[in-house]
Amino acid sequence: MAPGSSRPSWEAYFMDITFLVARRSTCLRRAVGAIVVKDKRILSTGYNGAPTGIKHCLEAGCLREELNIASGKNHELCRGIHAEQNAIIQAAYHGVSIKGASLFCTNLPCSICAKMIINAGINRICYASGYADSMSEEMLKEAGIDIVKIDAGPSELLSDQK
């Protein structure tokens, strides 16, 4: 950074990376990114898109659009997997424990992802914007997971220089 500019906080740094990860999304409706962090180290990343070896919505079209399914409804009617799910799966695939880690995500996880996050042992979620899914937030709070809303997008959070 240029002299005199502020260094990003760790939260801003990881949230910036989360928005970069979201750019890999192949979803036609919403680009979501997630990273799992522990001890200031990135353990895994994920973005929303089709499973490995399956045509992406960019190629095959969006089933949810074709069926006129509202956001947040009938998650099973989608060829894609959520960013949070992909981040958890990537950690498992590579044998990386995420117990006690934090999840940074561009969006507050849905209730399906919340259940996976709880059982994966993640204890903190930082997100930039939310869904209208009160069940998700209620479950995460009941499980004792810290939920932190970060009120800025990429590169907008400046440091406390932790």
VEXDREN-2710 file (C-alpha; in Angstrom, 1 decimal):
% VEXDREN-2710
k/r/px/py/pz
1/MET/0.0/0.0/0.0
2/ALA/1.1/3.6/-0.5
3/PRO/2.7/5.5/2.4
4/GLY/0.1/7.0/4.7
5/SER/-2.7/4.5/3.7
6/SER/-4.2/2.2/6.2
7/ARG/-3.5/-1.5/6.4
8/PRO/-6.6/-3.7/6.2
9/SER/-7.7/-5.5/9.4
10/TRP/-7.6/-9.3/9.3
11/GLU/-11.4/-9.3/8.9
12/ALA/-11.2/-6.9/6.0
13/TYR/-8.4/-8.9/4.4
14/PHE/-10.3/-12.2/4.7
15/MET/-13.5/-10.6/3.5
16/ASP/-11.7/-9.2/0.5
17/ILE/-10.5/-12.6/-0.4
18/THR/-14.0/-14.0/0.1
19/PHE/-15.3/-11.6/-2.6
20/LEU/-12.5/-12.6/-4.9
21/VAL/-13.4/-16.3/-4.4
22/ALA/-17.0/-15.4/-5.3
23/ARG/-15.8/-14.3/-8.7
24/ARG/-15.3/-18.0/-9.6
25/SER/-19.0/-18.7/-9.1
26/THR/-20.9/-20.1/-12.1
27/CYS/-24.3/-19.3/-10.7
28/LEU/-26.4/-17.1/-12.9
29/ARG/-28.4/-15.7/-9.9
30/ARG/-25.9/-14.9/-7.2
31/ALA/-22.1/-15.2/-6.8
32/VAL/-21.2/-16.4/-3.3
33/GLY/-17.7/-17.0/-1.9
34/ALA/-16.6/-18.6/1.3
35/ILE/-13.3/-19.2/3.1
36/VAL/-12.5/-21.1/6.2
37/VAL/-9.9/-19.5/8.4
38/LYS/-8.1/-20.6/11.6
39/ASP/-5.2/-18.8/13.4
40/LYS/-5.1/-16.2/10.6
41/ARG/-4.5/-18.9/7.9
42/ILE/-6.9/-19.9/5.1
43/LEU/-7.7/-23.6/5.4
44/SER/-10.1/-23.9/2.4
45/THR/-12.2/-21.9/-0.1
46/GLY/-15.5/-22.5/-1.8
47/TYR/-17.8/-20.8/-4.3
48/ASN/-21.3/-21.7/-5.5
49/GLY/-21.5/-23.8/-8.7
50/ALA/-22.1/-27.3/-10.0
51/PRO/-20.2/-30.3/-8.6
52/THR/-17.0/-31.4/-10.3
53/GLY/-17.7/-33.0/-13.7
54/ILE/-21.3/-31.6/-14.0
55/LYS/-22.2/-28.9/-16.5
56/HIS/-22.3/-25.4/-14.8
57/CYS/-25.3/-23.2/-15.1
58/LEU/-23.3/-21.0/-17.4
59/GLU/-23.4/-23.9/-19.9
60/ALA/-26.6/-25.6/-19.1
61/GLY/-28.8/-22.7/-18.0
62/CYS/-30.5/-22.1/-14.6
63/LEU/-33.2/-24.7/-13.7
64/ARG/-34.4/-22.4/-10.9
65/GLU/-35.0/-19.6/-13.5
66/GLU/-36.7/-22.0/-15.9
67/LEU/-39.1/-23.2/-13.1
68/ASN/-39.5/-19.6/-11.7
69/ILE/-38.4/-20.7/-8.2
70/ALA/-37.9/-17.9/-5.7
71/SER/-34.6/-17.3/-3.9
72/GLY/-34.4/-19.2/-0.7
73/LYS/-37.0/-21.8/-1.7
74/ASN/-36.5/-25.4/-2.8
75/HIS/-32.7/-25.5/-2.6
76/GLU/-32.8/-29.1/-3.9
77/LEU/-34.0/-27.9/-7.3
78/CYS/-30.6/-26.6/-8.4
79/ARG/-27.5/-28.1/-10.0
80/GLY/-25.2/-26.0/-7.9
81/ILE/-23.7/-26.5/-4.5
82/HIS/-23.4/-23.6/-2.0
83/ALA/-20.1/-21.8/-1.4
84/GLU/-20.1/-22.8/2.3
85/GLN/-20.7/-26.4/1.4
86/ASN/-17.9/-26.4/-1.1
87/ALA/-15.5/-24.9/1.5
88/ILE/-16.4/-27.6/4.0
89/ILE/-16.1/-30.3/1.4
90/GLN/-12.7/-29.1/0.2
91/ALA/-11.4/-29.2/3.7
92/ALA/-12.6/-32.8/4.2
93/TYR/-11.4/-33.9/0.8
94/HIS/-7.9/-32.7/1.7
95/GLY/-8.0/-34.0/5.3
96/VAL/-7.9/-30.5/6.9
97/SER/-9.7/-30.2/10.2
98/ILE/-11.9/-27.0/10.4
99/LYS/-13.0/-27.6/14.0
100/GLY/-12.8/-24.2/15.9
101/ALA/-12.4/-22.3/12.6
102/SER/-14.1/-19.1/11.3
103/LEU/-16.1/-19.0/8.1
104/PHE/-16.0/-15.8/6.0
105/CYS/-18.8/-15.6/3.5
106/THR/-20.3/-13.0/1.2
107/ASN/-23.7/-14.0/2.4
108/LEU/-25.2/-15.3/5.7
109/PRO/-25.5/-19.0/5.2
110/CYS/-28.9/-20.6/4.5
111/SER/-30.4/-23.1/7.0
112/ILE/-29.0/-26.1/5.1
113/CYS/-25.5/-24.7/5.2
114/ALA/-26.0/-23.6/8.8
115/LYS/-26.6/-27.3/9.8
116/MET/-23.4/-28.3/8.0
117/ILE/-21.4/-25.5/9.6
118/ILE/-22.6/-26.4/13.1
119/ASN/-21.7/-30.1/12.6
120/ALA/-18.3/-29.2/11.0
121/GLY/-17.3/-27.4/14.3
122/ILE/-17.0/-23.9/12.9
123/ASN/-17.5/-21.4/15.8
124/ARG/-17.6/-18.0/14.1
125/ILE/-19.2/-16.6/10.9
126/CYS/-18.4/-13.3/9.3
127/TYR/-20.6/-12.2/6.4
128/ALA/-21.4/-9.2/4.3
129/SER/-25.1/-9.5/3.5
130/GLY/-27.9/-11.8/4.5
131/TYR/-30.8/-13.9/3.2
132/ALA/-34.3/-13.8/4.6
133/ASP/-33.7/-17.0/6.5
134/SER/-34.5/-16.6/10.2
135/MET/-34.2/-20.3/10.8
136/SER/-30.5/-20.2/9.9
137/GLU/-29.7/-17.4/12.2
138/GLU/-31.7/-19.0/15.1
139/MET/-29.9/-22.3/14.7
140/LEU/-26.5/-20.8/14.5
141/LYS/-27.2/-18.7/17.7
142/GLU/-28.6/-21.8/19.5
143/ALA/-25.4/-23.7/18.6
144/GLY/-23.3/-20.9/20.2
145/ILE/-21.7/-19.8/16.9
146/ASP/-20.7/-16.1/16.8
147/ILE/-22.2/-14.3/13.9
148/VAL/-20.6/-11.0/12.8
149/LYS/-22.1/-8.8/10.0
150/ILE/-19.4/-6.8/8.3
151/ASP/-21.0/-3.7/6.8
152/ALA/-18.7/-3.3/3.8
153/GLY/-17.7/-4.9/0.6
154/PRO/-14.3/-5.7/-0.7
155/SER/-11.5/-3.2/0.1
156/GLU/-13.8/-0.9/2.1
157/LEU/-12.8/-2.0/5.6
158/LEU/-9.7/-0.3/7.0
159/SER/-7.6/-1.4/9.8
160/ASP/-7.3/-1.4/13.4
161/GLN/-3.9/-2.9/12.6
162/LYS/-4.4/-6.0/14.8
END
